[in-house]
């Protein structure tokens, strides 16, 4: 079990104790820490859920500082999730480009250069669409 997973267990227990004591602010703090651990483990869905719940508690308490902090945390998780998902797209595009280069070599041996450039243009356009 990773250190993050252990920490999540500790923060969940601390949150339950805060909840029993009626300490809503404490619940929010422990949700923040749980969300950060879940984010570190790549569990963006649960990290987002923790940040949203933390925001709701801050909103309920009228704590604008905690609302801002929860919003920032949510933004960071969403950005990291987007980067990771885009990284997967980068790997897919790299595979496509590698295949295209291989195909280019084969096509150059047997076809005109005009058609080869059409393949390159289509792949560059695909990469542009994925990254913009």
C-alpha positions in Angstrom: 0.0 0.0 0.0 1.4 3.4 -1.0 2.0 6.2 1.5 -0.8 8.2 -0.3 -3.3 5.3 0.2 -2.3 5.1 3.9 -2.7 8.9 4.2 -6.2 8.7 2.6 -7.2 6.2 5.3 -6.0 8.5 8.1 -7.7 11.5 6.6 -10.9 9.6 6.1 -10.9 8.6 9.8 -10.0 12.2 10.8 -12.9 13.5 8.7 -15.3 11.1 10.4 -14.2 12.3 13.8 -14.6 15.9 12.7 -18.1 15.1 11.4 -19.1 13.5 14.7 -17.8 16.5 16.5 -19.8 18.9 14.2 -16.6 20.4 13.0 -17.5 21.3 9.4 -14.3 23.3 8.8 -12.2 20.4 9.9 -14.2 18.1 7.5 -13.3 20.6 4.7 -9.6 20.5 5.6 -9.5 16.7 5.6 -11.4 16.6 2.3 -8.7 18.9 0.9 -5.9 16.5 2.0 -7.8 13.4 0.8 -8.3 15.1 -2.6 -4.6 15.9 -2.9 -3.7 12.3 -2.1 -6.2 11.0 -4.7 -4.9 13.4 -7.2 -1.3 12.2 -6.6 -2.6 8.6 -7.2 -4.2 9.7 -10.5 -7.7 9.2 -9.2 -9.0 12.5 -10.7 -12.7 11.7 -10.4 -12.5 11.2 -6.6 -10.1 14.1 -6.2 -12.6 16.3 -8.0 -15.4 15.0 -5.8 -13.4 15.9 -2.7 -12.7 19.4 -3.9 -16.3 20.0 -4.8 -17.4 18.8 -1.4 -14.8 20.9 0.3 -16.1 23.9 -1.7 -19.7 23.1 -0.7 -18.7 23.1 3.0 -16.8 26.4 2.6 -19.8 27.9 0.9 -22.1 26.6 3.7 -19.8 28.2 6.3 -19.5 31.5 4.3 -15.7 31.1 4.3 -14.6 32.9 1.1 -10.9 32.0 1.7 -11.7 28.3 1.9 -14.0 28.7 -1.2 -11.1 30.3 -3.1 -8.7 27.6 -2.0 -11.1 24.8 -2.9 -11.7 26.4 -6.3 -8.0 26.6 -6.9 -7.6 22.9 -5.9 -10.4 21.9 -8.3 -8.8 23.9 -11.1 -5.4 22.3 -10.5 -6.9 18.8 -10.6 -8.9 19.5 -13.7 -5.8 20.9 -15.4 -3.7 17.9 -14.4 -6.4 15.6 -15.6 -6.5 17.4 -19.0 -2.7 17.2 -19.3 -2.7 13.4 -18.5 -5.5 12.8 -21.0 -3.8 14.9 -23.6 -0.5 13.0 -22.9 -2.4 9.9 -24.0 -3.4 11.7 -27.2 0.3 12.7 -27.7 1.3 9.0 -27.5 -1.4 8.1 -30.0 -0.4 10.9 -32.3 3.3 9.8 -32.0 2.3 6.3 -33.0 0.3 7.7 -36.0 3.3 9.8 -37.0 5.7 7.0 -36.7 3.4 4.8 -38.8 3.1 7.6 -41.3 6.9 8.0 -41.6 7.1 4.3 -42.2 4.3 4.5 -44.8 6.0 7.5 -46.4 9.2 5.5 -46.9 7.2 2.7 -48.6 5.1 5.1 -50.7 8.2 7.1 -51.9 9.6 3.8 -53.3 6.5 3.2 -55.4 4.4 6.4 -55.8 4.7 10.1 -56.7 5.8 12.6 -54.1 2.6 14.6 -54.5 0.6 11.9 -52.9 3.1 11.5 -50.1 2.8 15.1 -49.2 -1.0 14.7 -49.0 -0.6 12.0 -46.4 1.8 14.2 -44.4 -0.6 17.2 -44.6 -3.5 15.1 -43.4 -1.4 13.8 -40.4 -0.2 17.3 -39.5 -3.8 18.5 -39.7 -4.8 15.7 -37.3 -2.1 16.6 -34.9 -3.1 20.3 -35.0 -6.7 19.4 -34.3 -5.7 17.2 -31.3 -3.6 19.9 -29.7 -5.5 23.1 -30.4 
